[in-house]
Amino acid sequence: MSTKTPHTTNTVLSVHNLSKRIGKREIVKNITFDVQKGEIFGFLGPNGAGKTTTIRMLVGLIRPTAGRVMIGGYPLHQRFLDAIRHVGCIVENPELYPYLTGRENLEHFARMQPDIPPERILEVTQLVELEERIDDPVKTYSLGMRQRLGIAQALLGNPQLLILDEPTNGLDPAGIRDMRRFIRRLSEEQGISVFISSHILHEVQLICDRVAIIHEGEIIRTGPVHQLLEGDAPVQWRLEPADRGFEKIRSLPYVTAAEMLPNGAVRTHIPEDRIADANRHLIEAGIRVEGIQRKQATLEDVFLQMTGGSDDD
């Protein structure tokens, strides 16, 4: 853990009213959030929502049109070097040299940064659990191993904040599970804050402490995962005839989202105290209600409810 300075607080990353406009199009719109020390923070939204543009602003690759980014207590665009030394980042795929070994890759990147002692290469190799393969050529690594080597590279400077853009993209289920366990260990054992951008809602739900949901460039909800899941859980209906039942139930003003499932059931988001009322309206409309089942809420349900069922990528 780095020595505290007068600038240091438990807030590792602070984003305030950040916006990015290109021409007439506003890609990111006035977003605000904080990431705390040791926290795993999910930045969740479909492809095209503004996630990667935001990350590029967070690490200084592009300048915001408006707003402020503070990292480790330092304003990014006024004191760039002071701020960025607290950050390790992988935007899209890690840049690695396939014909060099894992160790040679890390040695190369260590030479590009000031004051990294040789023993740090061993430390990050152990952190990402690559000791047995570190002297093999990177071209022989699986995708999951290359991802972990990329994270080792990002950890060389002993950052307070690790930014990962879609870290499980392309991984098989075992690789995703290993990545999830590894990120959690970095947070719990090393005290590193991890900012994860993803469109895979299920994975974010399993690993993150808090999330910000971004849609069409705007943050529409921020909070702990468990609190977001305390809202209206989905209710699944078996209706006959299903198509007329679907049209009727989605017309009710307190039903915030409705969709027809492939099995013919209708899934809705509806306050629990209005289920009986909806049931009555269906019966009065001549629709037979054959079953009502309340489901466990997921982040996907929360997202669909907030965006009116939008699932654009």
C-alpha positions as CSV (number, residue, x, y, z in Angstrom):
1,M,0.0,0.0,0.0
2,S,1.3,3.4,-1.0
3,T,2.2,6.0,1.6
4,K,-0.6,8.4,2.2
5,T,-0.2,12.0,1.1
6,P,-2.4,15.0,1.9
7,H,-4.2,14.3,-1.4
8,T,-5.0,10.7,-0.6
9,T,-8.5,9.6,0.6
10,N,-10.5,6.4,0.5
11,T,-11.9,7.6,-2.9
12,V,-9.4,6.3,-5.5
13,L,-11.3,7.5,-8.5
14,S,-13.8,10.4,-8.6
15,V,-15.6,11.3,-11.8
16,H,-17.7,14.5,-11.8
17,N,-20.0,15.7,-14.6
18,L,-17.9,14.1,-17.3
19,S,-19.0,14.6,-20.9
20,K,-17.7,13.9,-24.4
21,R,-19.1,15.4,-27.6
22,I,-17.8,14.6,-31.1
23,G,-19.3,16.9,-33.6
24,K,-23.0,17.2,-32.8
25,R,-23.1,13.8,-31.1
26,E,-22.8,13.7,-27.3
27,I,-21.4,10.2,-26.6
28,V,-21.0,10.6,-22.8
29,K,-23.5,12.8,-21.0
30,N,-22.6,14.4,-17.7
31,I,-21.7,11.3,-15.7
32,T,-20.7,11.2,-12.1
33,F,-19.5,8.3,-9.9
34,D,-16.7,7.4,-7.3
35,V,-14.7,4.2,-6.8
36,Q,-13.5,3.5,-3.3
37,K,-10.3,1.8,-2.1
38,G,-10.4,-2.0,-2.5
39,E,-13.8,-1.9,-4.2
40,I,-14.8,-3.8,-7.4
41,F,-16.9,-1.4,-9.4
42,G,-18.8,-2.5,-12.4
43,F,-19.5,-0.1,-15.3
44,L,-22.4,-1.8,-17.0
45,G,-24.1,-1.2,-20.3
46,P,-24.6,-2.5,-23.9
47,N,-22.0,-2.1,-26.6
48,G,-22.2,1.5,-27.9
49,A,-23.4,2.9,-24.5
50,G,-20.2,5.0,-24.0
51,K,-18.2,2.6,-21.8
52,T,-14.9,2.6,-23.8
53,T,-15.1,6.3,-24.5
54,T,-15.4,6.9,-20.7
55,I,-12.4,4.7,-20.0
56,R,-10.3,6.5,-22.6
57,M,-11.1,9.7,-20.8
58,L,-10.3,8.1,-17.4
59,V,-6.7,7.3,-18.6
60,G,-6.1,10.5,-20.6
61,L,-6.2,9.0,-24.1
62,I,-8.9,11.5,-25.0
63,R,-9.9,14.8,-23.4
64,P,-13.4,15.3,-22.1
65,T,-15.6,18.1,-23.5
66,A,-16.5,18.9,-19.9
67,G,-16.2,17.5,-16.4
68,R,-13.4,16.4,-14.0
69,V,-11.5,13.2,-13.3
70,M,-9.6,12.8,-10.0
71,I,-7.3,9.8,-9.4
72,G,-5.6,9.3,-6.1
73,G,-6.7,12.8,-5.2
74,Y,-5.0,14.4,-8.2
75,P,-6.8,16.1,-11.1
76,L,-6.0,14.0,-14.2
77,H,-5.7,16.8,-16.8
78,Q,-3.9,19.3,-14.6
79,R,-1.5,16.9,-12.9
80,F,-1.5,14.0,-15.3
81,L,1.7,12.2,-14.2
82,D,0.8,12.4,-10.5
83,A,-2.7,11.0,-11.2
84,I,-1.8,8.3,-13.8
85,R,0.9,6.7,-11.7
86,H,-1.9,5.3,-9.6
87,V,-3.5,3.5,-12.5
88,G,-3.0,0.2,-14.3
89,C,-5.2,-0.3,-17.3
90,I,-6.1,-2.7,-20.1
91,V,-8.3,-1.1,-22.8
92,E,-9.5,-3.8,-25.2
93,N,-6.8,-6.5,-25.7
94,P,-3.4,-6.4,-23.8
95,E,-0.5,-5.5,-26.1
96,L,1.9,-8.4,-25.8
97,Y,4.9,-9.7,-27.9
98,P,3.9,-13.3,-28.9
99,Y,7.5,-14.5,-29.6
100,L,8.9,-13.3,-26.3
101,T,8.3,-15.2,-23.1
102,G,6.0,-13.9,-20.4
103,R,9.0,-12.8,-18.3
104,E,10.6,-11.1,-21.3
105,N,7.4,-9.2,-21.9
106,L,7.2,-8.0,-18.3
107,E,10.9,-7.0,-18.4
108,H,10.3,-5.0,-21.5
109,F,7.4,-3.1,-20.0
110,A,9.2,-2.6,-16.7
111,R,12.0,-0.8,-18.6
112,M,9.5,1.6,-19.9
113,Q,8.4,2.7,-16.4
114,P,10.6,4.4,-13.8
115,D,11.7,2.9,-10.5
116,I,10.3,-0.7,-11.0
117,P,12.7,-3.0,-9.1
118,P,13.5,-6.4,-10.7
119,E,11.7,-8.3,-7.8
120,R,8.4,-6.7,-8.9
121,I,8.3,-9.0,-11.9
122,L,8.3,-12.0,-9.6
123,E,5.6,-10.4,-7.4
124,V,3.2,-9.7,-10.2
125,T,3.9,-13.2,-11.8
126,Q,2.8,-14.7,-8.5
127,L,-0.2,-12.4,-8.2
128,V,-1.6,-13.6,-11.5
129,E,-0.6,-17.2,-10.9
130,L,1.7,-17.6,-14.0
131,E,4.8,-18.9,-12.2
132,E,4.8,-22.3,-14.1
133,R,4.5,-20.7,-17.6
134,I,6.3,-17.4,-17.2
135,D,9.3,-18.6,-19.2
136,D,7.2,-20.0,-22.1
137,P,6.6,-18.0,-25.3
138,V,3.4,-16.0,-25.1
139,K,2.3,-17.5,-28.4
140,T,1.7,-20.8,-26.5
141,Y,-0.5,-19.1,-23.9
142,S,-4.3,-19.6,-23.8
143,L,-6.5,-16.5,-24.1
144,G,-7.0,-16.5,-20.3
145,M,-3.3,-16.7,-19.7
146,R,-2.7,-13.8,-22.0
147,Q,-5.3,-11.8,-20.2
148,R,-3.6,-12.5,-16.8
149,L,-0.2,-11.6,-18.3
150,G,-1.7,-8.3,-19.5
151,I,-3.0,-7.7,-16.0
152,A,0.5,-8.5,-14.6
153,Q,1.8,-5.8,-16.9
154,A,-0.8,-3.3,-15.6
155,L,0.2,-4.1,-12.0
156,L,3.9,-3.5,-12.5
157,G,3.7,0.0,-11.2
158,N,1.8,-1.1,-8.0
159,P,-1.3,0.9,-8.9
160,Q,-4.2,1.8,-6.6
161,L,-6.7,1.4,-9.4
162,L,-6.9,-1.3,-12.1
163,I,-9.1,-0.5,-15.1
164,L,-10.3,-3.5,-17.1
165,D,-12.3,-3.2,-20.3
166,E,-14.4,-6.3,-21.0
167,P,-11.9,-8.6,-19.2
168,T,-13.8,-11.9,-19.8
169,N,-14.4,-11.4,-23.6
170,G,-13.7,-14.6,-25.4
171,L,-12.9,-16.7,-22.4
172,D,-14.5,-20.1,-21.9
173,P,-16.5,-20.8,-18.7
174,A,-13.4,-22.1,-16.8
175,G,-11.4,-19.0,-17.8
176,I,-14.2,-16.7,-16.8
177,R,-14.4,-18.4,-13.4
178,D,-10.7,-18.1,-12.9
179,M,-10.7,-14.4,-13.9
180,R,-13.5,-13.7,-11.4
181,R,-11.7,-15.4,-8.6
182,F,-8.4,-13.7,-9.5
183,I,-10.0,-10.2,-9.6
184,R,-11.7,-10.8,-6.2
185,R,-8.3,-11.8,-4.7
186,L,-6.6,-8.7,-6.0
187,S,-9.3,-6.6,-4.3
188,E,-9.4,-8.5,-1.0
189,E,-5.7,-9.3,-0.5
190,Q,-4.0,-6.4,-2.2
191,G,-6.5,-3.7,-1.5
192,I,-6.6,-2.7,-5.2
193,S,-9.7,-0.9,-6.6
194,V,-10.9,-2.6,-9.7
195,F,-13.0,-0.8,-12.3
196,I,-14.6,-3.3,-14.7
197,S,-16.4,-2.3,-17.9
198,S,-18.7,-5.0,-19.3
199,H,-21.9,-5.7,-21.2
200,I,-22.2,-9.2,-19.6
201,L,-24.6,-8.5,-16.8
202,H,-24.4,-11.9,-15.2
203,E,-20.7,-11.7,-14.7
204,V,-20.9,-8.2,-13.2
205,Q,-23.5,-9.4,-10.8
206,L,-21.3,-12.2,-9.6
207,I,-18.1,-10.2,-9.0
208,C,-18.8,-6.5,-8.3
209,D,-19.6,-4.7,-5.1
210,R,-21.2,-1.7,-6.8
211,V,-22.3,-0.9,-10.3
212,A,-23.1,2.1,-12.5
213,I,-25.5,1.3,-15.3
214,I,-24.9,3.4,-18.4
215,H,-27.3,3.7,-21.3
216,E,-27.0,5.9,-24.3
217,G,-24.2,7.8,-22.7
218,E,-26.0,8.5,-19.4
219,I,-25.7,6.8,-16.0
220,I,-29.2,5.8,-15.1
221,R,-28.5,4.1,-11.8
222,T,-25.6,3.6,-9.4
223,G,-25.5,1.5,-6.2
224,P,-24.5,-1.7,-4.5
225,V,-25.5,-4.8,-6.4
226,H,-27.6,-6.1,-3.5
227,Q,-29.6,-2.9,-3.4
228,L,-30.3,-2.8,-7.1
229,L,-31.6,-6.3,-6.8
230,E,-34.1,-5.3,-4.1
231,G,-36.4,-3.6,-6.6
232,D,-39.4,-5.2,-8.4
233,A,-38.5,-8.8,-9.2
234,P,-39.8,-10.3,-12.5
235,V,-43.1,-12.1,-12.5
236,Q,-43.8,-14.9,-15.1
237,W,-47.3,-15.5,-16.3
238,R,-48.9,-18.4,-18.1
239,L,-51.8,-16.9,-20.0
240,E,-54.3,-18.2,-22.5
241,P,-54.5,-17.0,-25.2
242,A,-50.9,-15.8,-24.7
243,D,-50.7,-13.2,-27.4
244,R,-53.8,-11.3,-26.2
245,G,-52.8,-11.7,-22.6
246,F,-49.4,-10.2,-23.4
247,E,-51.0,-7.2,-25.1
248,K,-53.3,-6.7,-22.1
249,I,-50.8,-7.0,-19.4
250,R,-48.2,-4.7,-21.0
251,S,-50.9,-2.0,-21.4
252,L,-51.3,-1.8,-17.6
253,P,-49.7,1.5,-16.3
254,Y,-47.8,-0.1,-13.4
255,V,-46.1,-2.8,-15.6
256,T,-42.7,-1.3,-16.4
257,A,-41.5,-4.0,-18.8
258,A,-43.0,-7.0,-20.5
259,E,-41.7,-9.6,-22.9
260,M,-43.0,-12.8,-24.5
261,L,-40.6,-15.7,-23.8
262,P,-39.9,-18.5,-26.3
263,N,-41.8,-21.0,-24.2
264,G,-45.0,-18.9,-24.5
265,A,-44.8,-17.4,-21.0
266,V,-45.0,-13.7,-20.4
267,R,-42.4,-12.1,-18.1
268,T,-43.2,-8.7,-16.5
269,H,-41.8,-6.2,-14.0
270,I,-44.6,-5.2,-11.7
271,P,-44.8,-4.1,-8.0
272,E,-45.7,-7.0,-5.8
273,D,-48.8,-5.2,-4.4
274,R,-50.2,-4.9,-8.0
275,I,-50.1,-8.5,-9.0
276,A,-53.6,-9.3,-7.8
277,D,-54.9,-6.2,-9.6
278,A,-53.2,-7.3,-12.8
279,N,-54.7,-10.8,-12.4
280,R,-58.2,-9.2,-12.0
281,H,-57.8,-7.1,-15.2
282,L,-56.7,-10.2,-17.1
283,I,-59.7,-12.3,-16.0
284,E,-62.1,-9.4,-16.7
285,A,-60.7,-9.3,-20.2
286,G,-61.5,-12.9,-20.8
287,I,-57.9,-14.2,-20.4
288,R,-57.3,-17.3,-18.5
289,V,-54.5,-17.1,-16.0
290,E,-52.9,-20.6,-15.7
291,G,-49.9,-19.6,-13.5
292,I,-48.1,-16.8,-11.8
293,Q,-44.5,-17.3,-10.7
294,R,-42.3,-14.7,-9.0
295,K,-38.6,-15.0,-10.1
296,Q,-35.3,-14.0,-8.5
297,A,-34.2,-10.6,-9.8
298,T,-31.0,-10.3,-11.8
299,L,-29.0,-7.3,-13.0
300,E,-30.3,-8.1,-16.5
301,D,-33.9,-7.7,-15.1
302,V,-32.9,-4.4,-13.5
303,F,-31.3,-3.1,-16.7
304,L,-34.3,-4.1,-18.9
305,Q,-36.7,-2.5,-16.4
306,M,-34.7,0.8,-16.4
307,T,-34.3,1.0,-20.1
308,G,-37.9,-0.1,-21.1
309,G,-36.7,-3.4,-22.4
310,S,-33.9,-2.1,-24.6
311,D,-31.2,-4.7,-25.3
312,D,-29.4,-2.9,-28.1
313,D,-25.7,-3.8,-28.6
